[in-house]
Amino acid sequence: MKMIRAIIRPERADTVADSLSEGGFFALTRLDVFGRGKQMGIKVGNVVYDSLPKTELMMVVEDDLLEKAVSIIQESARTGNIGDGKIFVTPVEESYTIRTGERGL
C-alpha cells in the first residue's frame, strides 16, 4: 500500500476529487492548508505573501493502482502555472478499520 499526499491549488480540489471518483478512487481526506513552494510565495508591490492557501488530498491505494491515481491527480490538478502543487508518495505498512478491527484496505 502507498499513501499519496497531493498539495494542490484550492480551486482545483473539487475537479481532482471528482476525477478520482470517476477513476474508481472514492476514499480520500481533504485538508485546507497553507504553505509555500520553491517560489517562496508571491510579491505584490512591497507586500510578500509567503503562506498561500492550498488543499492537501490524502489517500491510500494498493501498489498496483499507484500510477493510475497519480496520473489522475496530475492531469486534473495541472493548470500549467507556478504553484500547481506537489505529490508525495510514501509506503504504508499497516491499516486498520477502527469500527471492525479489520486489517488492510
Summary of the structure (lengths in Angstrom):
residues: 105
radius of gyration: 15.6
end to end distance: 8.5
largest distance: 55.5
contacts: 264
relative contact order: 0.32
helix: 27%
strand: 37%
